[in-house]
Amino acid sequence: MLVAAAVCPCPPLLVPEVAAGAAPELDAARAACTDAMGVLAAARPDRLVVVGPGDGPGPEVFPPGTPGSFRGFGVDTDVCLGPEAGARTGRTGRELPYGLAVGAWLLGRTGWAEVPVEGVGVGESLPAGRCVDLGREVVAGGGRVALLVLGDASACRTLKAPGYLDERAAPFDAEVGRALGTADVAALAAMDVVRARELKASGRAPWQVLAGAAEGAGLAGELLYEDAPYGVGYVVAAWS
């Protein structure tokens, strides 16, 4: 049963060492993520699953202790999925995709060491129905499950955005914020896959996994942060 979820953006710039001199620009987003992580801890789950954008279509499962890093961004910052002690037994030769590495960084930053942690990577091409089914599978094993869900909204909010300016981006992001802030499972499950891909919204598939996991859970949502620095929509929400 899903007992709580934290929804956070996953730009590597969220990591201050990566952002360097621009780090203060995302201080509000970091603070909101910390608040969302507090909701997860307060729910006292038996298991935590980190869901985020993957490198392939997925789904791809990453066991506890899987390492990740931000060396590709020129900084000597390493992370692992769950407590550091687990890294000695969890290594598989694979590294976390950057979205899940940001999730691991958030866990380490907030001192998460309560329960086992595993990761699931899902790609932008994974169909909506498969994402929803995957969410159901994640919580089907019983016990109290919490999700940390990583993903960004559109990347087309301004002329300097990675995807350039698209007039559809702001309305799309507004609906994403509304759905995540109100725990509207039906709206998330019904998101337009093609439009999300055109607007470069990396969160579509992870949010639809959340929708499947939350079916029947009766969770309420709270929108903690919504903005578009650098022309990319970032949303933070907590469900409990």
C-alpha positions in Angstrom: 0.0 0.0 0.0 1.3 3.5 -0.9 1.4 5.6 2.3 3.3 8.7 1.0 5.0 10.2 -2.0 7.4 13.0 -2.6 7.5 14.5 -6.1 10.7 16.5 -6.9 12.4 17.8 -10.0 15.6 16.2 -11.0 18.0 18.7 -12.8 21.6 18.1 -11.8 21.7 21.8 -11.1 19.8 21.0 -7.9 23.1 19.7 -6.6 25.0 22.9 -5.4 28.4 21.6 -6.5 27.0 21.2 -10.0 25.3 24.6 -10.0 28.4 26.3 -8.6 27.8 30.1 -8.7 24.2 29.7 -9.7 23.3 27.5 -6.7 21.3 30.1 -4.8 18.8 30.3 -7.7 17.4 26.9 -6.7 17.5 27.3 -2.9 13.7 27.6 -2.8 13.4 24.3 -4.8 15.9 22.6 -2.5 14.0 23.7 0.6 10.7 22.4 -0.8 12.3 19.1 -1.6 13.5 18.8 2.0 10.0 19.4 3.2 8.6 16.8 0.8 11.2 14.3 2.1 10.1 15.0 5.6 6.6 13.8 4.6 8.1 10.5 3.5 9.9 10.0 6.8 6.8 10.9 8.8 4.9 8.2 7.1 7.2 5.5 8.4 7.2 3.2 5.4 8.6 -0.3 5.3 10.2 0.3 1.8 11.1 3.3 -0.3 11.2 3.2 -4.1 12.8 6.0 -6.1 11.2 6.4 -9.5 12.8 8.6 -12.2 13.7 9.1 -15.8 15.8 6.2 -17.2 18.4 6.0 -19.9 16.3 3.5 -21.9 12.6 2.7 -22.2 12.7 0.6 -19.1 11.6 -0.2 -16.6 15.0 -0.8 -15.2 15.4 -1.8 -11.5 18.4 -0.5 -9.5 19.1 -2.4 -6.2 20.0 -0.8 -2.9 23.6 0.6 -2.9 23.7 1.3 -6.7 26.2 4.1 -7.2 25.9 7.3 -9.2 27.9 10.4 -9.7 27.9 13.9 -11.2 31.4 13.5 -12.7 29.9 14.0 -16.1 29.2 17.6 -15.0 32.8 18.2 -13.9 32.3 17.7 -10.2 33.7 15.0 -7.9 30.4 14.2 -6.2 29.4 10.6 -5.8 26.1 9.2 -4.4 24.5 5.8 -3.8 21.0 4.5 -3.5 20.4 4.2 0.2 22.8 4.1 3.1 26.5 4.1 2.2 27.0 0.7 3.9 24.7 -0.8 1.3 26.9 0.2 -1.5 29.4 -2.5 -0.7 26.9 -5.2 -1.6 24.6 -3.5 -4.1 27.0 -2.7 -6.9 26.1 -4.3 -10.2 28.4 -2.5 -12.6 25.7 -0.1 -13.6 25.4 3.5 -12.4 22.3 5.5 -11.7 20.9 7.7 -14.5 21.2 11.3 -13.6 17.6 11.7 -12.5 17.9 8.9 -10.0 21.3 10.2 -9.0 19.6 13.4 -8.0 17.1 11.3 -6.0 20.0 9.6 -4.2 21.6 13.0 -3.5 18.3 14.2 -1.9 18.2 11.0 0.2 21.7 11.6 1.4 21.2 15.3 2.0 18.2 14.6 4.3 20.0 11.7 6.1 17.5 9.1 4.9 18.5 5.7 6.5 15.2 4.4 7.7 14.3 1.6 5.3 15.6 -0.2 2.3 15.7 1.8 -0.9 15.5 0.7 -4.5 15.3 2.6 -7.8 13.2 2.2 -10.9 14.1 4.0 -14.2 11.5 4.6 -16.8 12.0 6.2 -20.2 10.0 8.7 -22.1 8.8 6.1 -24.6 7.2 3.8 -22.0 3.5 3.8 -22.8 1.1 5.4 -20.3 -0.7 2.1 -19.6 2.6 0.3 -18.8 3.6 3.1 -16.5 0.4 2.8 -14.5 0.7 -1.0 -14.4 4.2 -0.7 -13.1 3.0 1.6 -10.3 0.5 -1.1 -9.3 3.3 -3.7 -9.3 5.6 -1.5 -7.1 3.0 -1.5 -4.3 1.6 -5.0 -4.9 4.2 -6.7 -2.6 2.5 -5.6 0.6 3.7 -3.5 3.4 3.9 0.3 3.7 5.5 1.7 0.5 6.7 5.3 -0.1 7.7 6.7 -3.4 10.3 9.4 -4.2 9.2 10.5 -7.8 11.7 12.5 -9.9 11.0 14.4 -13.1 10.7 17.8 -14.7 7.8 19.4 -16.4 8.2 21.1 -19.8 11.5 22.4 -21.0 10.0 25.0 -23.3 8.9 27.9 -21.2 11.2 30.6 -22.5 13.2 31.4 -25.6 16.4 30.3 -23.8 14.9 27.0 -22.5 16.4 23.8 -23.7 13.4 23.2 -26.0 13.0 26.8 -27.0 9.6 28.6 -26.4 6.4 26.6 -27.0 3.1 28.3 -26.1 1.7 25.0 -25.0 4.3 24.7 -22.2 2.8 27.0 -19.6 -0.7 25.5 -19.7 0.8 22.0 -19.7 2.9 22.8 -16.6 -0.1 24.5 -14.9 -2.1 21.3 -15.3 0.8 19.2 -14.0 1.1 21.4 -11.0 -2.6 21.2 -10.3 -2.7 17.4 -10.7 0.4 16.8 -8.5 -0.8 19.3 -5.9 -4.2 17.7 -5.6 -3.1 14.1 -6.0 -5.4 13.8 -9.1 -4.5 10.2 -10.0 -6.9 10.1 -13.0 -5.4 13.3 -14.6 -1.9 12.0 -14.2 -2.8 8.6 -15.7 -4.4 10.4 -18.7 -1.5 12.7 -19.5 -0.9 13.0 -23.2 2.3 11.1 -23.9 3.0 12.7 -27.3 2.6 16.3 -26.0 4.8 15.5 -23.0 7.5 14.2 -25.3 7.2 17.3 -27.6 7.5 19.6 -24.6 10.5 17.5 -23.2 8.7 16.8 -19.9 10.9 14.1 -18.3 8.5 13.6 -15.5 5.6 12.2 -17.5 6.4 8.5 -17.2 7.5 8.7 -13.4 4.3 10.6 -12.6 2.2 8.0 -14.3 4.0 5.3 -12.3 2.9 7.3 -9.2 -0.7 7.4 -10.5 -0.8 3.6 -10.7 0.8 3.2 -7.3 -1.7 5.6 -5.7 -4.9 4.0 -7.0 -7.2 3.5 -4.1 -4.7 4.8 -1.5 -6.8 7.9 -0.8 -3.8 10.2 -0.4 -4.1 14.0 -0.3 -1.6 16.2 -2.2 0.1 19.5 -1.4 1.9 21.7 -3.9 5.1 22.9 -2.2 6.9 24.6 -5.1 6.2 25.5 -8.8 8.5 27.7 -10.9 10.4 27.6 -14.2 13.9 28.7 -13.7 16.0 28.4 -16.9 12.8 27.9 -18.8 12.1 24.4 -17.3 9.1 23.6 -15.2 10.0 22.4 -11.7 7.3 21.1 -9.4 7.6 19.8 -5.8 4.6 18.1 -4.1 3.9 15.8 -1.2 1.2 13.2 -0.9 0.2 11.7 2.4 
